[in-house]
Amino acid sequence: MAFELRPLPYAPEALEPYIDATTMQLHHAKHHQAYLDKLNKAIEGTDLKEKTIEDILKNVSNYSPIVRNNGGGYYNHNLFWPMLTPNGGGEPTGPIAEAINQTFKDFAQFKQEFTQAALNQFGSGWAWLCKNATGDLFICATPNQDNPIMDVVEEKSKGMPLLGIDVWEHAYYLKYQNRRAEYIEAFWNIVNWAEVNKRFQAPKP
């Protein structure tokens, strides 16, 4: 197989009460696994098996919708799990905190704008905090399993994802039903700011 499923970086129940264990198990072992399986099947026997997932997505307009949707789902969830932690929440510190304050005035304003992007994403998709090619921060949302490194997204949404929230219903429906706002509010208690800082300081992939 070209790609593999990474284990969760914590136990499925570790994010309770904010995300329940059953949701985490289904989300990781069923949904994430399904994206992986379909991606591997789609690229079997092609030269895409030799490419990184980032290289595939940066040129995803050249490939089938199956590769776009499932490659995006595989990549997005690889980012999502480490962005959460049972020891998270609160306000960020370090370089990402300085950048957030510089761009959005303060953390409260950033949180409000990010939350609004997640709430306003119609149907399934993601909201993201990203940095662009010049290192500036911006917030965007993408539909389905698209993400900011894909060449198919709008120019204003292209960048390196630093923080993302999955607003597909399978990410929250067992606990929150249709109450997306409650799920988003709970998300802030488990954000792994150390991971966001690491991604912010890393060179663009």
C-alpha distance (Angstrom), angle and dihedral (degrees) to the residues before:
residue distance angle dihedral
M1 . . .
A2 3.78 . .
F3 3.81 95.4 .
E4 3.80 133.5 28.0
L5 3.80 137.5 -157.5
R6 3.78 112.5 -105.4
P7 3.82 116.0 -142.5
L8 3.78 119.0 -110.8
P9 3.83 110.8 -91.9
Y10 3.83 89.7 -129.1
A11 3.80 138.7 24.0
P12 3.83 115.7 -73.4
E13 3.80 90.8 -113.7
A14 3.82 94.3 47.5
L15 3.81 95.1 95.0
E16 3.80 95.4 53.7
P17 2.98 134.3 157.4
Y18 3.80 88.8 27.0
I19 3.82 96.5 48.7
D20 3.80 117.8 14.7
A21 3.79 124.2 -129.2
T22 3.81 95.2 -116.8
T23 3.79 92.1 54.7
M24 3.80 91.0 48.5
Q25 3.80 92.6 49.3
L26 3.80 93.5 48.7
H27 3.78 93.6 41.8
H28 3.80 93.8 51.4
A29 3.81 105.0 30.7
K30 3.82 97.3 36.8
H31 3.82 112.1 23.2
H32 3.81 99.0 32.2
Q33 3.80 90.6 41.0
A34 3.81 90.7 51.2
Y35 3.82 92.1 53.5
L36 3.79 89.1 49.9
D37 3.80 94.7 47.8
K38 3.80 93.4 48.8
L39 3.81 92.0 46.1
N40 3.80 92.7 50.9
K41 3.80 91.1 47.8
A42 3.81 91.4 49.6
I43 3.81 94.4 52.0
E44 3.80 97.0 39.9
G45 3.80 109.6 127.1
T46 3.82 94.1 11.3
D47 3.80 132.9 103.6
L48 3.81 88.9 -109.4
K49 3.80 87.2 84.1
E50 3.80 87.5 73.1
K51 3.81 95.3 51.5
T52 3.80 130.3 84.5
I53 3.79 117.5 -112.2
E54 3.81 88.3 -113.8
D55 3.81 92.1 55.8
I56 3.79 90.7 48.7
L57 3.80 93.7 50.9
K58 3.81 94.6 44.7
N59 3.81 87.2 61.0
V60 3.79 98.6 28.9
S61 3.81 93.5 130.8
N62 3.81 86.0 75.7
Y63 3.79 93.1 60.2
S64 3.78 139.8 63.8
P65 3.81 125.4 -78.6
I66 3.82 86.9 -111.4
V67 3.81 90.2 61.9
R68 3.80 91.7 43.5
N69 3.79 95.5 50.0
N70 3.78 99.4 39.3
G71 3.79 96.6 35.0
G72 3.78 87.8 52.3
G73 3.78 92.0 47.7
Y74 3.79 91.7 49.7
Y75 3.81 94.1 47.9
N76 3.80 96.4 41.9
H77 3.78 93.1 53.6
N78 3.80 91.9 46.1
L79 3.81 85.3 60.2
F80 3.80 96.0 40.4
W81 3.81 101.9 58.3
P82 3.84 96.6 56.1
M83 3.82 90.0 44.9
L84 3.82 87.1 67.8
T85 3.79 127.5 65.4
P86 3.80 137.1 167.4
N87 3.81 87.2 -128.4
G88 3.79 94.6 52.9
G89 3.75 138.9 99.3
G90 3.75 130.6 79.9
E91 3.78 122.2 86.1
P92 3.80 123.7 -42.2
T93 3.78 123.4 -107.5
G94 3.78 133.3 -160.7
P95 3.81 127.3 30.0
I96 3.81 96.3 -19.4
A97 3.81 90.6 53.7
E98 3.79 90.5 51.8
A99 3.80 91.3 48.5
I100 3.81 92.5 47.8
N101 3.80 91.5 50.5
Q102 3.78 91.4 47.5
T103 3.81 93.7 49.3
F104 3.80 103.2 35.0
K105 3.84 101.6 24.5
D106 3.82 92.6 -117.9
F107 3.80 143.1 -5.2
A108 3.82 93.3 -93.4
Q109 3.79 91.2 58.4
F110 3.81 91.7 46.1
K111 3.81 91.3 49.4
Q112 3.79 90.7 50.3
E113 3.81 93.8 50.1
F114 3.80 94.0 44.7
T115 3.81 91.3 47.6
Q116 3.79 90.4 49.9
A117 3.81 91.5 51.2
A118 3.81 89.7 52.4
L119 3.79 93.0 46.4
N120 3.79 93.7 46.9
Q121 3.81 95.9 49.8
F122 3.81 100.3 112.4
G123 3.77 111.7 -133.6
S124 3.79 119.6 -25.6
G125 3.78 122.8 -3.4
W126 3.78 146.9 88.2
A127 3.80 140.7 -82.4
W128 3.80 117.8 -143.2
L129 3.77 144.3 -166.8
C130 3.80 106.2 -150.7
K131 3.77 142.4 168.5
N132 3.78 120.2 -132.4
A133 3.79 129.6 -140.1
T134 3.81 91.7 -79.1
G135 3.80 93.1 48.8
D136 3.80 97.0 -104.7
L137 3.80 120.1 140.5
F138 3.79 125.1 -120.8
I139 3.81 138.7 164.8
C140 3.79 123.5 -130.2
A141 3.79 141.4 157.5
T142 3.80 129.0 -138.3
P143 3.82 129.9 -162.7
N144 3.78 126.1 -118.9
Q145 3.84 109.6 -18.4
D146 3.80 96.9 -28.5
N147 3.80 117.3 126.9
P148 3.81 139.3 -172.8
I149 3.82 96.8 -94.2
M150 3.82 92.8 60.9
D151 3.80 118.2 103.4
V152 3.82 89.6 -137.9
V153 3.81 96.9 66.5
E154 3.79 123.1 94.1
E155 3.80 114.7 -82.9
K156 3.82 91.3 -114.8
S157 3.83 89.5 57.1
K158 3.81 97.6 51.1
G159 3.78 117.3 111.0
M160 3.79 146.6 88.9
P161 3.83 113.9 -55.3
L162 3.80 113.5 -126.1
L163 3.82 100.7 167.9
G164 3.78 129.9 10.0
I165 3.77 138.8 178.2
D166 3.78 122.7 -154.5
V167 3.81 109.4 -135.9
W168 3.79 97.0 179.1
E169 3.79 107.0 124.9
H170 3.80 91.9 -119.0
A171 3.83 87.4 67.7
Y172 3.80 93.5 63.8
Y173 3.80 114.8 0.0
L174 3.83 99.2 104.0
K175 3.81 91.8 59.5
Y176 3.80 104.9 23.7
Q177 3.83 102.4 26.7
N178 3.84 105.7 -165.9
R179 3.83 94.2 -15.3
R180 3.78 98.5 108.3
A181 3.82 91.2 160.7
E182 3.82 91.4 61.1
Y183 3.80 91.3 50.0
I184 3.80 91.4 50.6
E185 3.81 91.2 49.1
A186 3.82 90.1 50.2
F187 3.82 89.9 49.8
W188 3.80 91.0 68.2
N189 3.81 90.0 65.2
I190 3.81 93.4 62.0
V191 3.82 104.5 36.9
N192 3.80 110.8 134.4
W193 3.79 100.7 -137.7
A194 3.80 91.4 178.1
E195 3.81 88.6 62.1
V196 3.81 91.4 46.4
N197 3.81 90.1 50.6
K198 3.81 90.4 49.8
R199 3.79 91.8 51.8
F200 3.80 91.9 45.1
Q201 3.81 91.7 54.8
A202 3.80 94.9 43.1
P203 3.79 120.5 97.1
K204 3.78 116.7 -103.4
P205 3.85 107.7 -84.8
